[in-house]
Amino acid sequence: MKLLNKIGGMAAAGGIAALAAMPAWAQDAAAAAPTVNKGDTAWMMVSTLLVLMMIVPGLALFYGGLTRSKNMLSTMTQVGAVACFAMLIWVMWGYTEAFGDGGNGFIAGFGKLFLKGITPDSTAATFTAGVAIPEYVFICFQMTFAAITVALVLGSVVERMKFSAVMVFALVWLTIVYFPIAHMVWASNGIFFGLGALDFAGGTVVHINAGVSALVASIILGKRMGYPTTPMPPHSLTLTGVGTGLLWVGWFGFNAGSALEANGSAGLAMINTFVATASAGLFWMLAERLVGHKPSALGFCSGIVAGLVAVTPAAGNSGPFGAIVLGAVASVICFFAVSKLKPALGYDDALDAFGVHGIGGMIGAIGTGIVYAPSLGGPGKPDFDMAHQLIVQVEAVATTIVWASIGTVIAIFIAKALTGLRVSPEVEQEGLDLGEHGERAYN
């Protein structure tokens, strides 16, 4: 690295003449040195901020509006606090655990603990040979993914889990669940990266991971007092609608940003994020109408998020019309998961994190193995083997489900041992805003 930095400095100072004066071996090293693209760097910095907007205020408002008014501030505080905690954990050991040098197919090495050795001159490769972005920018981009994923899990446990328990859970869960799965899928030596699993922006890493963990956590934590006999409608669908809009806009950073460059792949991810989401929002309301209900604002918001979830792994791996179909299929299946499967099984996933993110992520991850086919408008090569790809996609999905389930059990029981996990009946009755934080959203 020192040699390459030195060569880069010489080339900048003396231009082509300085480069030509180098020995042949030095010229080869200079040619191999990645070049930071300022346009790509600017796009990735904007994408990172868009993902941050998805968390606060996007997800905080989306989740906060769906709870009862006495728990709105608690929900928003939990989302913001675990996101902040994830950012600190990421720079201490999360980044090196997921993307550090060495390691194996399941976890990276720890040579970059506390970002050791990383400087403003360090680079991270993109998907084009010889092109790079600053490593600090890549670290920040991936940091926001870790932050929103752990925040998504909280949708199943709001209105009854202690704030202290939430923080302990986040610490353990990120370390033993999120970071290893991110490495498996996205690191160059990760087991599923090596097998060729397609996950453009986080169908397995983010959505299946968070959704399955949410289901397991909600089952262990138990149902809210009065559920399901007591009505518990959202207190502000207006705020949920605002949060939905912020999520959709921010998701362009999430999906198109995962191209790591401002190029055609990012453009493909962008149009797919438009059309899959639009399709899903409409098809959720159509499903409501077909079962005899009125098309609702809540259904529209839920469909939008279901489409965003489903297109995440397919964003750069599908043609636009494949994305439209994928969004529609995922939306209808998520609708029935929320309206039929959850009541039938009796679990209390308060804000449907599993029904939308878990189920939608599975549909999207497996469906990506289909819409990738060039015969369906996808970007796959002419010799694309759909059957083999589907096997790989199912293996990645199944491993994520098992890993997330086991890790969540461990994280929840550690949190329970240290904090007691659940608020008292009195606090749950009066609301976590006052009982946990000493304040109210509404007087």
N, C-alpha and C positions, 0 to 999 in steps of 0.2 A: 504493500500500500504506500509506503514511504517512497519507493522507487517510482511508482506511477504518479504520485503527487508531484515529485520532482520533475518528471518528464513533462507533465501537464504544465507546470510553471514555466519550463524552458520553451515549450511550444507557444505559450501565450506571450512570452517576452520577445521571442525571436521569430515567431511565425514559421513559415515553411522552410526558410533557410536554416533555422536552428534544428528543425526536425530532420532535414536532409543531412546535416552534419553529424548526426548521431551514428553510432555503430549499428549494424543491421539488427542485432538482437534487441537494441533499445528501440529501434523503429517498430519492430514487431510488437513490443510491449506497449508502445504508445498507441499503435493501431488497435490493440485489443482493449485499451482502456475505455470504459463506458463514458459516453458523453451525456451530461445532464441537459435535458431539453427544457427550456424555460417555459414554453407553452404547456407542455405536459405537467410541469411542476405547478404552474398557476392553476390549471384545471384540477389537479389533485388537492390543492389547498382549498379551493372552493368546494369540492366534493366533500372534503372532511368537515367543513363548516355546515354543509347541508345535512350531513348525518347527525351532527350535534343538534341541529334544529329539530330533527326527528325526535330526539329524546326530550329536550327542553327547548321550547314548550310543547312540541308535538305530542309525544306519548303521554306526558304528564297531564295535558288537557284531555286527551282521548280517554285515558283511564280515569282521571278525576271526575269527568262528567258522567261516567257510567256508574259510579258509586253513589251511595246515599249521601246527602249533604253533610251529615255529621262525620263523614270519613273522607271528604274530599281533600282537605289539606294533608291528612295523613298519607293518602295515596300519592299525591304529588310530591310530598317530601321524601317518601320512600324511593320513588323513581329517581329523583334528583340526587339523593344521597348515595344510592348504590352506583349510579353512573360516575359520580365523583370518586368514590372509593375504587371503582374499576380502573379509572385512569391512573391513580397512584399505584395500584397493584401492577398494572400493565408495565409501567416504566421501571418498576423495581425487579420483578421476575417474570411477568407475563410474556413480554416480548421475546425474551431469550428462550422461554419454555416452548413457545410456539414457532419462532422463526430464527432461533439462534443457530450457530454453526454446529455441525455434527449431530450427535444423537442417533435415534433410530426411527423406525416407521411410526412410532407412537408418541414420541416426545423428542424435542430438540435438546441440544446441549446448553450449558449454563455459562458459556464464555462471555455472554453479553449481559450478565447480571448487573442490575443498576445502570444499564446502557454503557457498560465498560467498553472503551475503545471506539465509541461512535463520536464523530466530530461533524461539523458543518460540511466537511469535504467528503464524508462517507456517502456512498450511493447504494440504491436498491435497484435491481434490474426490473425492467418492464418486460413486455412480451415481444419486443423487437430487439434483435441482436444489436448490441452497441449503444442502445438508448437506455438512459437511467433517470431516476428522480432522486433528490436528496433522501437519504435514509431517514432523517428526522420527519420528513413529510409522510413517508410510508408508515413509520411508527405511529404518527398521529392518526392517519386514516384507519389503520387496523385497531387502534385504541378505541375509536368511537364504535366499532363493531362489537368489541367486548363489552363496552358500556351499555349499549342498547340491548344486547342479548340477555344479560342478567336482569335488566329492568323489565323485559318482557315477561319473565318468569313470574314476577310479582302479581300479574293480572289474576292469577288463580287464588292467591292467598290474602288479598286485601280484606280489610274490615275485621280482621281477627288475629293477625300475626304481630307480635311485638316488634317495635323498631329495632331494638337491640338484637333480636333474633334474625331479623332481615339482614343486618350488617354482618353478623357472624356467618350466616348462610352464604352471602355473596362472596366473602373471603374464601371459604372452603370450596364452594361450587366453581368459581372461576379457576381455581388452581387445579382441581382434579377432574373437571368436566370440560369447561370451555377451551382452555389452552391446549390440552392434548388433541381435542377434536379439530380445532383450527389447524394444528400441525398436520394431522393425518390427511386432511383434505387439501390444504393450500400450500404447504411447504414442499419444496422440490423433492425431498426424501421422505415425505409422508406416505403412508401405506396406500391410501386411496388416490393420492396424486399419481403415484407410480402405476397403479392399475388403470388409470385413465378415467376416473370418476368425473362426471361433469357437474360442477357446482360453481356457476359464474360469480355469484355474489352472496351465497350463504343459505341455500335451502336446507342443507344438513347442519352446517356449522351454527347457524343462527336460529332458524325457525323450528326444525324438528327438535333440535337440542333444547330450545327454550320451551316448546310446547309439551314435549314429553316430560320434561322436568317439572313443568307447571302441574301436570296431571298427577304425578307422583307426590309432589309437595301438598297438593290440595287434599289428596286421600289421607295422607299421614296426619295433616293438621286437623282434618275433620270439618264438618259443615258449620256454617254460620248459624247462630242462634235463630230459630224460627224457620230455617230453610228446610223444605221448599214450600211450606204451607203459608208463610207470611210473605206477602208481596214485597219485592225489593227492587222497584223500578229505578232506572237511572234518574238522578236528580236534575241533570242538565244536558239534554241532547244537543243544545246549542253549543256548549263547550266541546262536546264530543265531535260535533261537526267541524268546528274550528280545528281541533286536533287532527281530524282526518285529513283536512286540506293541507295542513303542515306536514303530515306524514307523507302524503303523495308527492308534494313538491320536494321534500327532503330525500325521498326515495330515488330521485334521479342521481343524486350524489352516491347513494348506496349502490345502485345498479350500474349506471354509466361510469361512475368512478372506478368500479372494479375492473375496467379495461386497463387502468393505470396509465392510459394515454388519451389524448384528445384526438381520436382517430375514427375510422369507420366502425370499429367494434363498439366504441362508445355510442356512436350514432345508432347502431342497431339496438343496443340495450336501451337507448332513450325511446325510440319509437315503440319497442315492445312494452316498456313500462307505461306508456300512454295507452296502447290499445288493449292489452290484457286487463288492465285495471278498469278501463271503461266497460269492457265486456262483462267483467265480474260484477261491477256495481249494478248493472242493468239485470243481469241474470239472477242475482239474489232477490231483487224485488219481483221478478217474474216467478221465481219459485214460491215466494210468499203468496202471490196472487193465485197460483195454481192449486195451493192447498187451502184456499178459502180465506186468506187474510188480506188486509189492505197493504199495498206497497208502502213501506215505512221508511222514515229517516234513519232509524237505527239499522234497518236492513240495508239501506244504501251504504251507510258507513261501514258496516260489517263486510259487505260485498267488495267495497273498495280495498279494504285491508286484505281480504282473502285473495283478491287478484294480485296485489302487490307481493304477497307472500309466495304465491304460486309461480309468478314470473321471475322471482329472484334467482333461482338456479338456472333458468332458461334465458335470462335477459340477453346474453350474447351468444346463446346456443340455439336460437330458434328464429325462424322467419316470422314476420308480423302476423300472418294468418294462423300459423301454429300457435302463436302467443294468444291470439283471440280465443281460439278453441280451448287452450289450456286454462285461461282465466275463467271462461264460462263453466267448464267442467268442475274446476276446483271450487268455484263459488257455490254451485248447486250442492256438491257433496258436503262442503262445510256447513251450508244451511241445514242439511239434514243431521249432521253431526251435532250441531248446537241445539236444534229444535226437537230431535227425536232420540239420538243416541245418549246424550247427557241425562235427560229425564229417565230413560230406560235403565241406565246403569246407576243413577242416583248420586253421582259424585258432585261436589260443589266447586266447580271451576268458575269462580265468581264472574270473571269478565271474559270467559271463553278463550283463554290463551291456548288451550289444547285444541279446542274445536276449530279455531281459525289458523293459528300458527302451526300446531302440530299436524293436523290433518291436511291443511293447505300445503305445508312444507313437504309432506310425503307425496301428495299428488304432483306437486311441482317437480320434485327431485326425480321421481320415477318417470313422469311425463317428459322430462327433458331428454331421456333416452329415446323417446319416440320423435319429438319435434326436431331433434338435431338432424334427422335424416334429410339429405338433399332432395329426395323425391317429394318431401313435404314442405320444401322451401327453406329447410335449415342449412347451416353452413358446413355440415359434414362433408367429408370427401366422398367421391363416387363409390368407393369400396366400403363404405360405412356398414358395419355389421350390427344391425339393431338388436338382434337377440343377445349377442355378447354384451352390448352396452347396457341393456336392461338388467342383465345379471349383475354387472358391476354396480349399477345404480341401486339395485335392491340390496346388495351386500353392504354398500355404504349406509343406506337407510337403516338396515337392521342393526348394524354395529353401533350407529349413533343412538338408536333407541335403547339398546342394552347398556351401553356406556353411560348414557345420560340417566337412565333409571337407577343403576347401581350407585353412581356418584351422587345423585340427588338424595337417595336414602341416607348415605353417609353424611352428607352436608346437613340435612335436616336434623338427624339425631345428634350430631355434634352441637348444633345450635340449641336443640332442646336441652341437652345436658348442661350447657353453659348459661342459658337464659330462661328456660321454662317454656319457650316457644310461643305460647298463646297468651293473649291478654286475659285478664279476669273477666268473668261474666258481667260485673258491674261496668268495667271499662267498655266492653263490647256493646253493652246496652246504651250507655250515654254517648258513645262514639269515640273513635281513636283520636280525632282532632283534639278534643279536650283532654281525654284520659292519657294520651301518650305525648302530646305536644303543648298542652295548656292554652289552646287557642281555638277559635271557631271561624269557619268561613263566613257564616251568616249569623247575625245576632237577632 
